[in-house]
Amino acid sequence: SPLDIMNRAKDKRLSKEGRIWTAMRAANKFTVEDMLMTFAGFEDEFPEKSIRHYCTTLEKAGYLKDSRRGRVSAQSVRYHLVRDTGPLPPTIKRLPVVVDPNEGRVVYVQGEEVTWATS
């Protein structure tokens, strides 16, 4: 039913990945440190390792791009959201894939070792 669909979409937006995705969409360009500041006070729910893993996986899947220039090794990775497909978060599955419910796409991330997944 439409109500069930709306409730499932709301649950996805309020998930850990959904809240990080919303912050990424709002910022457009950000570092992992920016995300940590966004979730300051919620470190148990949003540990750095989880945020970093979500970012690197989305980068490999083509959603984020490293926008640093010059001496990149001396700086934190500065991500640019290059594929904002909508409000529902791309979801990392136990198989190394990113699922984007906005486009109905599944992107396989070759060589990725999944250490954190929500479903």
KEBA-887489 format. One record per atom (N, C-alpha, C): residue number from 0; residue in one letter; atom name; x, y, z. Coordinates in steps of 0.2 Angstrom, whole numbers. Each point is the difference from the previous one (the first is absolute). Layout:
! residues N
NODE    k  r   a     xx     yy     zz
NODE  NUM  a  CA      X      Y      Z
...
This chain:
! residues 119
NODE    k  r   a     xx     yy     zz
NODE    0  s   N      4     -6      0
NODE    0  s  CA     -4      6      0
NODE    0  s   C      4      6      0
NODE    1  p   N     -2      6     -2
NODE    1  p  CA      4      6      0
NODE    1  p   C      2      2      7
NODE    2  l   N     -4     -1      5
NODE    2  l  CA      3      1      7
NODE    2  l   C      6     -4      2
NODE    3  d   N      0     -7     -2
NODE    3  d  CA      5     -4      1
NODE    3  d   C      7      2     -3
NODE    4  i   N     -1      2     -7
NODE    4  i  CA      5      3     -4
NODE    4  i   C      3      6      4
NODE    5  m   N     -4      5      2
NODE    5  m  CA      2      6      3
NODE    5  m   C      4     -2      7
NODE    6  n   N     -3     -5      3
NODE    6  n  CA      4     -1      7
NODE    6  n   C      6     -4     -1
NODE    7  r   N      1     -4     -6
NODE    7  r  CA      6     -3     -1
NODE    7  r   C      5      5     -2
NODE    8  a   N     -2      5     -4
NODE    8  a  CA      5      5     -3
NODE    8  a   C      2      5      6
NODE    9  k   N     -5      1      5
NODE    9  k  CA      2      4      6
NODE    9  k   C      5     -4      4
NODE   10  d   N     -1     -7      1
NODE   10  d  CA      5     -4      4
NODE   10  d   C      7      1     -4
NODE   11  k   N      0     -1     -6
NODE   11  k  CA      7      1     -4
NODE   11  k   C      3      6      1
NODE   12  r   N     -4      6      0
NODE   12  r  CA      3      6      1
NODE   12  r   C      3      1      7
NODE   13  l   N     -4     -3      5
NODE   13  l  CA      2      1      7
NODE   13  l   C      6     -5      2
NODE   14  s   N      2     -5     -4
NODE   14  s  CA      5     -5      1
NODE   14  s   C      7      4      1
NODE   15  k   N      5     -4      2
NODE   15  k  CA      6      3      1
NODE   15  k   C      3      3     -7
NODE   16  e   N     -1     -5     -5
NODE   16  e  CA      2      2     -7
NODE   16  e   C     -4      6     -2
NODE   17  g   N     -7      0      1
NODE   17  g  CA     -4      5     -2
NODE   17  g   C      2      7      3
NODE   18  r   N      2      0      6
NODE   18  r  CA      2      6      3
NODE   18  r   C      6      3     -2
NODE   19  i   N      5     -5     -2
NODE   19  i  CA      6      2     -2
NODE   19  i   C     -1      3     -8
NODE   20  w   N     -4     -4     -3
NODE   20  w  CA     -1      2     -7
NODE   20  w   C     -4      7      0
NODE   21  t   N     -4      2      4
NODE   21  t  CA     -4      6      0
NODE   21  t   C      6      6      2
NODE   22  a   N      4     -2      4
NODE   22  a  CA      5      5      2
NODE   22  a   C      5      1     -6
NODE   23  m   N      2     -5     -4
NODE   23  m  CA      4      1     -6
NODE   23  m   C     -4      4     -5
NODE   24  r   N     -6     -1     -1
NODE   24  r  CA     -4      4     -5
NODE   24  r   C     -1      7      2
NODE   25  a   N      0      1      7
NODE   25  a  CA     -1      7      2
NODE   25  a   C      7      4     -1
NODE   26  a   N      6     -4      1
NODE   26  a  CA      6      3      0
NODE   26  a   C      3      1     -7
NODE   27  n   N     -2     -5     -5
NODE   27  n  CA      3     -1     -6
NODE   27  n   C      7     -1     -1
NODE   28  k   N      4      4      4
NODE   28  k  CA      8     -1      0
NODE   28  k   C      1     -1      8
NODE   29  f   N      4     -5      2
NODE   29  f  CA      1     -1      7
NODE   29  f   C      6     -5      1
NODE   30  t   N      3      0      6
NODE   30  t  CA      5     -5      2
NODE   30  t   C     -3     -4      5
NODE   31  v   N      3     -6      2
NODE   31  v  CA     -3     -4      5
NODE   31  v   C      0      4      7
NODE   32  e   N      5      4      1
NODE   32  e  CA      0      4      6
NODE   32  e   C     -6      5      0
NODE   33  d   N     -2      2     -6
NODE   33  d  CA     -6      4      0
NODE   33  d   C     -6     -4      2
NODE   34  m   N     -1     -6     -2
NODE   34  m  CA     -5     -4      2
NODE   34  m   C      0     -2      7
NODE   35  l   N      6     -1      3
NODE   35  l  CA      1     -1      7
NODE   35  l   C     -3      6      4
NODE   36  m   N      2      6     -2
NODE   36  m  CA     -3      6      3
NODE   36  m   C     -7      0      0
NODE   37  t   N     -3     -2     -6
NODE   37  t  CA     -7      0     -1
NODE   37  t   C     -4     -4      5
NODE   38  f   N      3     -6      2
NODE   38  f  CA     -2     -5      4
NODE   38  f   C      3      0      7
NODE   39  a   N      3      6      2
NODE   39  a  CA      3      1      7
NODE   39  a   C     -5     -2      5
NODE   40  g   N      2     -4      5
NODE   40  g  CA     -4     -1      5
NODE   40  g   C     -4     -7     -1
NODE   41  f   N      1     -3     -6
NODE   41  f  CA     -3     -6     -2
NODE   41  f   C      5     -5     -2
NODE   42  e   N      6      0      3
NODE   42  e  CA      6     -3     -3
NODE   42  e   C     -1     -8      1
NODE   43  d   N     -4     -2      5
NODE   43  d  CA     -1     -7      0
NODE   43  d   C     -5     -3     -6
NODE   44  e   N     -4      4     -2
NODE   44  e  CA     -5     -2     -5
NODE   44  e   C      4      2     -7
NODE   45  f   N      4      5     -1
NODE   45  f  CA      3      1     -6
NODE   45  f   C      8      1      1
NODE   46  p   N      3     -6      1
NODE   46  p  CA      7      0      1
NODE   46  p   C      4      2     -6
NODE   47  e   N      6      2      0
NODE   47  e  CA      4      2     -5
NODE   47  e   C      1     -5     -5
NODE   48  k   N      1     -6      2
NODE   48  k  CA      1     -6     -4
NODE   48  k   C     -6     -1     -5
NODE   49  s   N     -6      0      3
NODE   49  s  CA     -6     -1     -4
NODE   49  s   C     -1      6     -6
NODE   50  i   N      1      6      2
NODE   50  i  CA      0      6     -4
NODE   50  i   C      5     -1     -6
NODE   51  r   N      6     -1      2
NODE   51  r  CA      6     -1     -5
NODE   51  r   C     -2     -6     -5
NODE   52  h   N     -2     -5      3
NODE   52  h  CA     -2     -6     -4
NODE   52  h   C     -6      1     -5
NODE   53  y   N     -5      4      2
NODE   53  y  CA     -5      2     -4
NODE   53  y   C      2      4     -6
NODE   54  c   N      4      5      2
NODE   54  c  CA      3      5     -5
NODE   54  c   C      4     -4     -5
NODE   55  t   N      5     -4      2
NODE   55  t  CA      4     -3     -5
NODE   55  t   C     -3     -5     -4
NODE   56  t   N     -5     -3      2
NODE   56  t  CA     -4     -5     -4
NODE   56  t   C     -4      4     -5
NODE   57  l   N     -3      6      2
NODE   57  l  CA     -4      4     -4
NODE   57  l   C      5      3     -6
NODE   58  e   N      6      2      2
NODE   58  e  CA      5      2     -5
NODE   58  e   C      1     -5     -5
NODE   59  k   N      1     -6      2
NODE   59  k  CA      2     -6     -4
NODE   59  k   C     -6     -1     -5
NODE   60  a   N     -6      1      3
NODE   60  a  CA     -7     -1     -4
NODE   60  a   C     -1      6     -5
NODE   61  g   N      4      5      1
NODE   61  g  CA     -1      6     -5
NODE   61  g   C     -5      5      3
NODE   62  y   N     -2      0      6
NODE   62  y  CA     -4      5      3
NODE   62  y   C      4      6      3
NODE   63  l   N      6     -1      2
NODE   63  l  CA      4      5      3
NODE   63  l   C      6      1     -4
NODE   64  k   N      3      6     -1
NODE   64  k  CA      7      1     -3
NODE   64  k   C      4      3      5
NODE   65  d   N      7     -1      0
NODE   65  d  CA      5      3      3
NODE   65  d   C      1      7     -3
NODE   66  s   N     -1      5      3
NODE   66  s  CA      1      7     -3
NODE   66  s   C      6      3      2
NODE   67  r   N      5     -3      3
NODE   67  r  CA      6      3      2
NODE   67  r   C      4      2     -6
NODE   68  r   N      4      5      1
NODE   68  r  CA      5      1     -6
NODE   68  r   C      7      1      3
NODE   69  g   N      5     -1     -4
NODE   69  g  CA      7      1      2
NODE   69  g   C      2     -5      5
NODE   70  r   N      3      1      5
NODE   70  r  CA      3     -5      5
NODE   70  r   C     -5     -3      4
NODE   71  v   N     -3     -5     -3
NODE   71  v  CA     -6     -3      3
NODE   71  v   C      2     -4      6
NODE   72  s   N      6     -3      1
NODE   72  s  CA      2     -4      5
NODE   72  s   C      0      4      7
NODE   73  a   N      1      7     -1
NODE   73  a  CA      0      4      6
NODE   73  a   C     -6      2      3
NODE   74  q   N     -6     -2     -4
NODE   74  q  CA     -6      3      2
NODE   74  q   C     -5     -6      1
NODE   75  s   N     -6      1      4
NODE   75  s  CA     -5     -4      1
NODE   75  s   C     -4     -1     -7
NODE   76  v   N     -2     -6     -1
NODE   76  v  CA     -4      0     -7
NODE   76  v   C     -6      4      1
NODE   77  r   N     -1      4     -5
NODE   77  r  CA     -6      5     -1
NODE   77  r   C     -4     -3     -5
NODE   78  y   N     -6     -2      2
NODE   78  y  CA     -5     -4     -5
NODE   78  y   C     -4      6     -3
NODE   79  h   N     -2     -2     -6
NODE   79  h  CA     -5      4     -3
NODE   79  h   C     -6     -5     -3
NODE   80  l   N     -6      1      2
NODE   80  l  CA     -5     -4     -2
NODE   80  l   C     -2      2     -7
NODE   81  v   N      2     -5     -4
NODE   81  v  CA     -1      1     -7
NODE   81  v   C     -6     -4     -3
NODE   82  r   N     -3     -4      4
NODE   82  r  CA     -6     -4     -2
NODE   82  r   C     -5      0      6
NODE   83  d   N     -4      6      0
NODE   83  d  CA     -5      0      5
NODE   83  d   C     -7     -2     -3
NODE   84  t   N     -2     -6      1
NODE   84  t  CA     -5     -4     -3
NODE   84  t   C     -7      1      3
NODE   85  g   N      0      4      6
NODE   85  g  CA     -6      1      3
NODE   85  g   C      0     -2      8
NODE   86  p   N     -5      1      3
NODE   86  p  CA      0      0      8
NODE   86  p   C      1     -7      3
NODE   87  l   N     -1     -5     -4
NODE   87  l  CA      1     -7      3
NODE   87  l   C      8     -2      0
NODE   88  p   N      3     -2      5
NODE   88  p  CA      7     -1      0
NODE   88  p   C      2     -6     -4
NODE   89  p   N      5      0     -4
NODE   89  p  CA      3     -6     -3
NODE   89  p   C      2     -4      6
NODE   90  t   N     -1     -7      0
NODE   90  t  CA      1     -4      5
NODE   90  t   C      5     -5     -1
NODE   91  i   N      5     -1      4
NODE   91  i  CA      5     -5     -1
NODE   91  i   C     -2     -7      3
NODE   92  k   N      0     -5     -4
NODE   92  k  CA     -2     -6      2
NODE   92  k   C      6     -5      2
NODE   93  r   N     -1     -5      3
NODE   93  r  CA      5     -5      2
NODE   93  r   C      4     -2     -6
NODE   94  l   N     -4     -1     -6
NODE   94  l  CA      4     -1     -6
NODE   94  l   C      3      7     -2
NODE   95  p   N      6      0     -2
NODE   95  p  CA      2      7     -2
NODE   95  p   C     -3      4     -5
NODE   96  v   N     -6      2      1
NODE   96  v  CA     -4      4     -5
NODE   96  v   C     -3      6      4
NODE   97  v   N     -2      5     -4
NODE   97  v  CA     -3      6      2
NODE   97  v   C     -7     -1     -3
NODE   98  v   N     -6      1      4
NODE   98  v  CA     -6      0     -3
NODE   98  v   C     -3      7      0
NODE   99  d   N     -2      2     -5
NODE   99  d  CA     -3      7     -1
NODE   99  d   C     -8     -1     -1
NODE  100  p   N     -4      1      5
NODE  100  p  CA     -7     -1     -1
NODE  100  p   C     -3      6     -4
NODE  101  n   N      3      5     -1
NODE  101  n  CA     -2      6     -4
NODE  101  n   C      0     -2     -8
NODE  102  e   N      5     -4     -2
NODE  102  e  CA      0     -2     -7
NODE  102  e   C     -1     -7     -1
NODE  103  g   N     -1     -4      5
NODE  103  g  CA     -1     -7      0
NODE  103  g   C      6     -3     -3
NODE  104  r   N      6      2      2
NODE  104  r  CA      6     -2     -2
NODE  104  r   C      4     -4      5
NODE  105  v   N      4     -5     -2
NODE  105  v  CA      5     -3      5
NODE  105  v   C      6      0     -3
NODE  106  v   N      5      3      3
NODE  106  v  CA      7      1     -3
NODE  106  v   C      5     -5      4
NODE  107  y   N      3     -5     -3
NODE  107  y  CA      5     -4      3
NODE  107  y   C      6      4      1
NODE  108  v   N      3     -1      6
NODE  108  v  CA      6      4      2
NODE  108  v   C      6     -6      0
NODE  109  q   N      4      0     -5
NODE  109  q  CA      5     -5     -1
NODE  109  q   C      5      0      5
NODE  110  g   N      2     -5      3
NODE  110  g  CA      6      0      5
NODE  110  g   C     -2      3      7
NODE  111  e   N     -6      2      1
NODE  111  e  CA     -2      3      7
NODE  111  e   C     -1     -5      5
NODE  112  e   N      3      1      6
NODE  112  e  CA     -1     -5      5
NODE  112  e   C     -5      4      5
NODE  113  v   N     -6     -3      1
NODE  113  v  CA     -5      3      4
NODE  113  v   C      1     -1      7
NODE  114  t   N      0      5      4
NODE  114  t  CA      1     -1      7
NODE  114  t   C     -6      3      4
NODE  115  w   N     -4      4     -4
NODE  115  w  CA     -6      3      4
NODE  115  w   C     -5      0     -5
NODE  116  a   N     -6     -2      1
NODE  116  a  CA     -6      0     -4
NODE  116  a   C     -6      0      4
NODE  117  t   N     -5      3     -3
NODE  117  t  CA     -6      1      4
NODE  117  t   C     -5     -6     -2
NODE  118  s   N      0     -3     -5
NODE  118  s  CA     -5     -5     -2
NODE  118  s   C      3     -6     -4
